Amino acid sequence: ERILEDIKTAMKNKNQERVEALRFLNSAIKNKEIEIRPNAISDQDVVLVIQKSVKQRSESIEQYKSANRQDLVDKEQSELNILKEYLPQMLSDSELKKVVEEVVASVGATSVKEMGKVMKAAQEKTQGRADNKLLSQFIKEKLGN
């Protein structure tokens, strides 16, 4: 609902770049909604769609940088900034380490072999408020010791 309202506002303000980014996001959310029918789309599903879009933008930026296409880097970066406004506040490194410690203790994991079990529980606990790469790194550090 917020995204639709923001599209209308951006259209009124003639902010074409924001309109395009939000329409793309809205389209991705609609596709996810169709994909999971007959179930209703949850806030968590929407966050996952936004995270996927953010990840795609980040990867595109890296590719454009290596191709020396600064014009496309700037465009993707501005869209990335718009999309990040709709993500929940990310956990800090210290908060993330605390979550990892709690999850490792609750799961009873003692070695890196149990990484998958810990990762799944940690992802559920963070609910999209953590970068999975960083989460994985902290879990490996914790289980490696």
C-alpha positions in Angstrom: 0.0 0.0 0.0 2.9 2.3 0.9 4.5 1.6 -2.4 1.4 2.4 -4.4 1.0 5.7 -2.5 4.6 6.6 -3.2 4.2 5.8 -6.9 1.3 8.3 -7.0 3.3 10.9 -5.1 6.3 10.5 -7.4 4.0 10.8 -10.4 2.6 14.0 -9.1 6.1 15.3 -8.4 7.1 14.3 -11.9 10.0 12.2 -10.5 10.2 9.7 -13.4 13.2 7.8 -12.0 11.4 7.1 -8.7 8.2 6.1 -10.5 10.1 3.6 -12.7 11.9 2.0 -9.7 8.7 1.7 -7.7 6.7 0.3 -10.6 9.4 -2.3 -11.2 9.2 -3.2 -7.5 5.4 -3.3 -7.5 5.5 -5.6 -10.5 7.9 -7.9 -8.8 5.6 -8.1 -5.8 2.6 -8.8 -8.0 4.6 -11.7 -9.6 5.4 -13.1 -6.2 1.7 -12.8 -5.3 0.8 -14.8 -8.4 3.5 -17.4 -7.7 2.3 -18.2 -4.2 -1.4 -18.3 -4.9 -3.8 -19.3 -3.3 -1.9 -18.1 -0.2 -1.9 -14.4 0.6 1.3 -12.5 0.3 2.9 -11.7 3.7 5.1 -8.8 4.7 8.0 -11.3 4.9 7.4 -12.2 1.2 7.5 -8.5 0.2 10.7 -8.0 2.1 12.2 -11.0 0.3 11.2 -9.5 -3.0 12.8 -6.2 -2.1 16.0 -7.9 -0.9 16.2 -9.8 -4.2 15.8 -6.6 -6.2 18.5 -4.9 -4.1 20.8 -7.8 -4.6 20.2 -7.7 -8.4 21.0 -3.9 -8.4 24.2 -4.4 -6.4 25.4 -7.1 -8.9 24.5 -4.9 -11.8 26.5 -2.0 -10.4 29.6 -4.3 -10.0 29.2 -5.4 -13.7 28.7 -1.9 -15.0 31.8 -0.7 -13.0 33.9 -3.4 -14.6 32.6 -2.3 -18.0 33.4 1.4 -17.3 29.7 2.4 -17.7 29.4 5.1 -15.1 26.1 6.3 -16.6 24.5 2.9 -15.9 26.2 2.7 -12.5 24.6 6.0 -11.4 21.2 4.9 -12.6 21.3 1.5 -10.8 22.7 3.2 -7.7 19.8 5.7 -7.5 17.3 2.8 -7.9 19.2 0.9 -5.3 18.9 3.8 -2.8 15.1 4.0 -3.5 14.6 0.3 -2.9 16.6 0.4 0.3 14.1 2.8 1.8 11.6 0.0 1.8 13.7 -2.6 3.7 13.5 -3.0 7.4 16.3 -1.5 9.5 19.3 -3.8 9.3 20.9 -5.3 12.4 24.3 -4.0 13.4 27.3 -6.3 13.5 27.1 -6.6 17.3 23.4 -7.3 17.3 24.0 -9.9 14.6 26.8 -11.6 16.5 24.5 -11.7 19.6 21.7 -13.4 17.5 24.2 -15.9 16.1 25.4 -16.8 19.6 21.8 -17.3 20.8 20.9 -19.4 17.8 24.0 -21.6 18.1 23.2 -22.1 21.8 19.5 -22.9 21.2 20.2 -25.3 18.3 23.1 -26.9 20.2 25.5 -26.7 17.3 29.1 -27.6 17.9 30.7 -27.8 14.5 30.7 -26.3 11.0 28.8 -29.5 9.9 25.7 -28.1 11.5 26.0 -24.8 9.6 22.8 -25.3 7.6 20.7 -25.9 10.6 22.1 -22.8 12.4 21.8 -20.7 9.2 18.1 -21.5 8.8 17.3 -20.7 12.4 19.3 -17.5 12.3 17.5 -16.4 9.1 14.2 -17.0 10.7 15.2 -15.0 13.7 16.6 -12.0 11.8 13.6 -11.9 9.4 15.4 -10.3 6.5 17.2 -7.7 8.7 20.6 -9.1 8.1 22.8 -9.7 5.1 23.0 -13.5 4.6 26.7 -13.3 3.6 27.6 -11.6 6.8 25.3 -13.9 8.8 27.1 -16.9 7.2 30.5 -15.4 8.1 29.6 -14.9 11.7 28.2 -18.4 12.0 31.4 -19.9 10.5 33.5 -17.9 13.0 31.4 -19.0 15.9 31.3 -22.7 14.9 34.9 -22.7 13.9 36.0 -21.8 17.5 
